[in-house]
Amino acid sequence: MDDEVAAHRNRLLTGLRSFGARYAEITRRFADHLGLHATDATALTEILTAEDSGTPITPARLARRLGLTSGATTILLNRLEAAGYVVRSREHTDRRVVSLRSGPGTNERAYAFFAPLAEALDAMLDPHPRPQLEHTEALLDELDTTLAGLLDEGRLG
């Protein structure tokens, strides 16, 4: 690999690390906004994101996404449910499957917090042509798959 390509890769990965750090800071501020622990806010963000996509998340999938044990996830969900942020429901044909949904008013509070971010990101992405966005989306999907594979295989720590 030539030096120019290596420099581009290095800048890309540095940019992704910076984005990750800023996203973590936004999540921390969201936690402060709601009076939650950072992990609880991260869990709530995962639940809201899944709900927005039309496929609610299960506690087991949430545990995997957060890197928590099932017991720790249950304790976390109990806190969020007691605070009214999360509702557990059995809406799958298999009644053993629990879906997690946002509690009453939670979506509105999250929207109010994240609206400036959504507007800024929409404005930032707007001038980019569809092929560039599709290429970037594919690259991010590959990065996510690679990292998930490393984590699932236990090759990192």
N, C-alpha and C positions, 0 to 999 in steps of 0.2 A: 504494500500500500504506500502510495507516495505521501510526502509530508503535507501537501495541501488537503488531501482527503482525510488524513489523520487529524488535522487541525479542525476541519469541518465537523468531524465526528465528535471531537472533544468539546467544541462549542455547543453542539446539539445536546450532548449529555449534561454539560454544565447548565444549559438553559432548562432542561427538564428537572434537574435537581433544584434549581432556583424556583421553578414553578411549583414543585412539590412542597418546598419550604413555605412559599407564600400561601398555598392552598391550606397547609396545616395551620398557619397563622389565622387565616380567615375562619377556619373551623374552630380555633380556640376563641376567637372573638364571638362567633355564633354561640358557643358554650356560655361565655360570659353574659351575652345578651339574654339568654334563657335561664341563667343561673344554674347551669349544669356542669358536670365534670366534662373534660374534653372528650373522653371515650364515649360518654353518653351522647354528646352532640354529634360525634362521628357516626354512632349507631343510628341516631335519628336522621341524619343526612342520608345514610344508606337506605333507610326505610322510605323516606320521602322520594328519593331518586327511583327506587324500585316501583313505588306506587305511581309516580309520574309516567313510568314506562308502560304501565298497564299490567305489570306482573309483580304482585306483592312478594316481598322476600319472606323466607321462612327463618325461624330462629337458627336452624343448623347452618343455612347459607350465611346468615349474618355473622355467626360465630367464625366461620371460615374467613369472611371478608375482614373481620376485625382481628383475627389471630387469637381468639379467646377460646377457652374451654366451654363446653356446654353449660357447666355449672356457673361459671362467671357470667356467661351470656344471660342465663336465667335471672341471676341477681340484678344485672343491668336492666333487663326488661321489666323486672318487678318495680325497680325505681322509676323507670319511664312511665310505666302504666299507672303507678300510684300518683304520679305528678300530672297525669292526664295527657301525656304526650303520645302515648301509644295504646292501641287497642289490639288485642289478639282475637282472631276470628277463625272459624272453621268453615271455609267456603269452598274447599276442594271436595271432589266426589269421595275421596278417601278422607273420612272425618278425623283421622289421626293427624292429618297435615294441618298445621297452624300457620296462618298468614298474619303478617304484621302490617298494620295500617296506622296512619297518623290519627291521633285523637282529635276531638272537636276543637277547632281554632288553631291547631298546630300548623297546618298548611299556610294559613293566612299570616301567622307570625313569622314563619320561615320565608314566605314570599316577601314580606315587608323588609326583612333583613337582607335577603339576597337580590332584591330588585335592582339596586345600583350596579351590582356585579354583572347581572344578566344583561342589563342595558349596555354596559361598557364592553362586554365580550361580544355582544351582537354588533356593536358599532365597529369593533376591531376586526371582526371576521367578515363583515359585509363587503369590503372591496376585493376580497380574495375570490378568484374564479372557482367554480365547482370542481374542475379537475384537480386543482391544487388542494382543495379541502378533502377530496376523496383520497388523494395520495397521502396526505397527512393523517387522515383517519386510519388508513391501512397500516401506516407505519406505527401509529400508537397502538393499534390492535396487536401487531406483531410484538411490540415491546411488552405489552401487558401479558401476552401468552408466554413469552420467554421468561419474564419474572415470575409468573404464576407457576410455571414448570419448575424453576429452580427452587421455589419455596415448597411446592408439593413434594419434590424429590428429596427435600432435606439437605440440599447441597450447600445451603448457606447457614452456617451455624447449627 
